[in-house]
Amino acid sequence: MGKLIDLNCDMGEGFGHWTLGEAPDEDLMALISSANVAAGFHAGDPNSIDRVVQLAKTYGVGLGAHPAYNDLQGFGRRFIDTSPEELVNDILYQVGAVREFGRRHGVALQHIKPHGALYMEAAKNETLSLKLIDTLRDTSGDTILFCMGVSKTYDIARKLGQPVVREFYADRDYGDDGSIVFRRKVQRPDPQAVADKCLRACLENKVETVDGKVIDIEFESICFHSDTPGAVAIGQAIRDGLTAEGITIAPAATVLEQTSA
């Protein structure tokens, strides 16, 4: 079997009549293999969760919960200083919402991916990552956790046996330490340049940092964001570039099955 890679995107990122970004969820869902569904704290509401879960079922896309800090106004991109216990309870609350809509439509929850500032905090906060993964071992032992390869989250998940997938960020820059460079405002990137970056990462396991250094990178999933300007063109360019080189795009669970076989 040739190389498999997951392609994931954040979905349902609006609230009521408001939406963030220019890309319809339907257009993005046709391009990806795993969907991270906004679960209500940074974006999303019961109706949007229900709609996106149905889309995931229609397109055969892996269903994921995308929990965040309780920061609707700041889109979950602001750090909130609170205890790991409170944060993990917030995560469980949001995961439960997406899981229950999945049950309604006969779609199993494939993965959990923290959003924005919460994702970045867990990456460096050993106590938070340990509390989260301990809790997932009790409640969601078969559910995949998405994270960066250079993170406390990944190290602890591997140690404790929680299924875990490392991400490569198509539309974000990298620092020399292998961590993504967090920016609140993202300019409209060149879709072909993003696709070329992803293809190099897949074929050579290399990425160029913001300082011009080429570093090693390992991952099972590529992420691009629905609120990045030109998201549909970016997703299409990535998909076309990978498939042209014989790389198959498949849900994260399928990718893990192959890599662990």
C-alpha positions in Angstrom: 0.0 0.0 0.0 1.3 3.5 -0.8 1.6 6.4 1.6 -1.5 7.5 3.4 -2.0 10.9 5.0 -5.0 12.5 6.8 -6.1 16.0 5.7 -8.1 17.9 8.4 -9.8 21.2 8.7 -11.7 23.1 11.4 -15.4 23.2 10.6 -18.6 24.9 11.8 -16.8 28.0 13.0 -19.7 30.4 13.3 -22.4 31.2 15.7 -26.1 31.5 14.9 -26.3 33.8 11.8 -22.6 34.7 11.9 -19.8 32.8 10.2 -16.0 33.2 10.3 -14.1 33.0 7.0 -15.3 32.8 3.4 -15.3 29.0 2.8 -18.6 27.1 3.0 -18.3 23.9 5.1 -19.8 21.9 2.3 -17.0 22.9 -0.1 -14.3 22.1 2.5 -15.8 18.8 3.5 -15.5 17.5 -0.1 -11.7 18.0 0.2 -10.8 16.6 3.6 -10.7 13.3 5.4 -11.2 14.5 9.1 -13.3 17.4 10.4 -12.7 19.3 13.6 -16.2 20.5 14.7 -16.4 23.7 16.7 -18.1 22.6 19.9 -19.6 25.8 21.2 -17.0 27.6 23.4 -15.0 29.4 20.7 -17.6 29.0 17.9 -20.4 26.7 17.0 -23.9 26.1 18.4 -26.2 23.1 18.5 -27.6 23.7 15.1 -24.2 24.1 13.5 -22.9 21.0 15.2 -25.8 19.0 14.0 -25.4 20.3 10.4 -21.6 19.6 10.2 -22.0 16.1 11.7 -24.5 15.3 9.0 -22.0 16.7 6.4 -19.3 14.5 7.8 -21.5 11.5 7.4 -22.5 12.4 3.9 -18.8 12.8 2.8 -17.4 9.9 4.8 -15.2 12.2 6.8 -13.8 11.3 10.2 -15.7 13.2 13.0 -13.7 15.2 15.5 -14.6 17.4 18.4 -12.8 20.8 18.5 -13.0 22.0 22.2 -11.6 25.4 23.2 -11.3 27.9 26.0 -14.6 29.4 26.9 -13.9 32.5 24.8 -16.5 33.1 22.2 -15.6 36.8 21.8 -11.9 36.1 21.3 -12.5 32.9 19.1 -10.6 30.8 21.6 -7.3 32.4 20.7 -6.8 34.1 24.1 -5.1 32.4 27.1 -7.4 31.9 30.1 -5.6 31.4 33.5 -7.5 28.6 35.2 -6.9 25.2 36.6 -6.3 22.0 34.6 -9.3 20.4 36.3 -11.6 23.2 35.1 -10.2 23.1 31.6 -10.5 19.3 31.3 -14.2 19.6 32.5 -14.7 22.2 29.8 -13.2 19.9 27.2 -15.4 16.9 28.3 -18.5 19.1 28.1 -17.7 20.1 24.5 -16.6 16.6 23.4 -19.9 15.2 24.8 -21.9 17.6 22.7 -20.2 16.6 19.4 -20.3 12.9 20.4 -24.0 13.0 21.1 -24.9 14.6 17.8 -22.7 11.9 16.2 -24.7 9.3 17.9 -27.9 10.9 16.6 -26.7 10.5 13.1 -24.8 7.2 13.5 -21.3 8.7 13.2 -18.6 7.6 15.7 -16.3 10.2 17.2 -12.9 9.6 15.6 -10.8 12.3 17.3 -10.4 15.2 19.7 -8.4 18.3 18.7 -8.1 21.2 21.2 -8.5 24.6 19.5 -6.2 27.6 19.3 -4.8 28.9 22.6 -5.9 25.7 24.4 -4.0 23.6 21.9 -0.9 25.6 22.4 -1.2 25.7 26.2 -1.6 21.9 26.4 1.5 21.5 24.2 3.8 23.1 26.8 1.8 22.4 30.0 2.6 18.9 31.3 0.1 19.0 34.1 -2.8 19.9 31.8 -1.8 17.3 29.2 -1.5 14.6 31.8 -4.9 15.5 33.3 -6.5 15.5 29.9 -5.0 12.2 28.8 -5.7 10.5 32.1 -9.3 11.6 31.7 -9.5 10.4 28.1 -8.1 7.0 29.1 -11.2 6.7 31.4 -13.8 8.2 29.0 -12.5 7.9 25.4 -9.7 5.4 25.4 -10.1 4.6 21.7 -10.5 8.2 20.6 -7.5 9.8 18.8 -6.0 12.9 20.2 -4.5 15.4 17.7 -1.5 17.5 18.7 1.9 18.7 17.6 4.8 16.2 17.5 7.0 18.6 19.6 4.6 18.8 22.5 4.0 17.5 26.0 0.7 16.2 24.8 2.3 13.9 22.3 4.9 12.6 24.7 2.4 11.8 27.4 -0.2 10.3 25.0 2.5 7.9 23.7 3.6 7.0 27.2 0.1 6.3 28.4 -1.1 4.5 25.3 -3.7 7.0 24.1 -4.1 7.0 20.3 -2.4 10.1 19.0 -1.9 11.8 15.7 0.7 14.5 15.0 -0.2 17.4 12.7 1.6 19.3 10.1 0.3 22.9 9.6 -0.1 23.8 6.0 -1.1 27.4 6.5 1.1 28.3 9.5 4.8 29.0 9.8 7.2 27.0 11.9 9.9 28.1 14.4 13.3 26.4 14.6 12.1 24.3 17.5 9.4 22.6 15.3 6.5 24.5 17.0 4.0 26.5 14.9 4.3 30.3 15.1 1.0 31.6 16.5 -0.5 34.6 14.6 -3.9 36.2 15.1 -4.1 37.6 11.6 -3.2 35.4 8.7 -2.6 36.8 5.2 -3.9 35.2 2.0 -1.3 32.6 1.1 -0.4 31.3 -2.4 -2.3 27.9 -2.6 0.4 26.3 -4.8 3.2 27.4 -2.4 1.2 25.8 0.5 0.7 22.6 -1.5 4.4 22.5 -2.4 5.3 22.9 1.3 3.0 20.0 2.2 4.4 17.8 -0.5 7.9 18.4 0.6 6.9 17.6 4.2 5.3 14.3 3.0 8.1 13.2 0.7 11.2 14.5 2.6 9.9 15.1 6.1 11.4 18.6 5.9 10.0 22.1 6.5 11.6 25.5 6.3 11.2 27.7 9.3 10.5 31.5 9.5 14.3 32.0 10.0 15.2 30.0 6.9 16.4 26.9 8.6 15.3 23.5 7.3 14.2 21.1 10.1 12.9 17.6 10.3 9.1 17.1 10.7 7.1 13.9 11.3 3.3 13.7 11.2 0.2 11.7 10.2 -2.2 14.5 9.4 -2.0 17.8 7.5 -4.2 20.7 8.9 -5.4 23.8 7.1 -7.9 26.3 8.6 -11.3 27.2 7.3 -10.8 30.9 8.3 -7.6 31.3 6.3 -8.3 33.5 3.3 -8.6 31.3 0.2 -9.2 28.1 2.3 -11.0 26.2 -0.5 -8.3 26.9 -3.0 -5.6 25.9 -0.5 -7.4 22.6 0.3 -7.8 21.8 -3.3 -4.2 22.5 -4.1 -3.0 20.3 -1.3 -5.3 17.5 -2.3 -4.3 17.7 -5.9 -0.6 17.9 -5.1 -0.6 14.9 -2.9 -2.7 12.7 -5.0 -0.6 13.5 -8.1 2.3 12.0 -6.2 0.4 8.8 -5.3 -0.3 9.9 -1.7 -3.8 8.7 -0.6 -5.8 11.0 1.6 -7.6 9.0 4.3 -9.2 9.6 7.8 -6.8 9.7 10.7 -8.1 6.3 12.0 -7.2 4.6 8.7 -3.7 6.3 8.7 -3.0 5.0 12.2 -4.1 1.5 11.3 -1.5 1.4 8.5 1.3 3.0 10.5 0.7 0.6 13.4 0.4 -2.5 11.2 
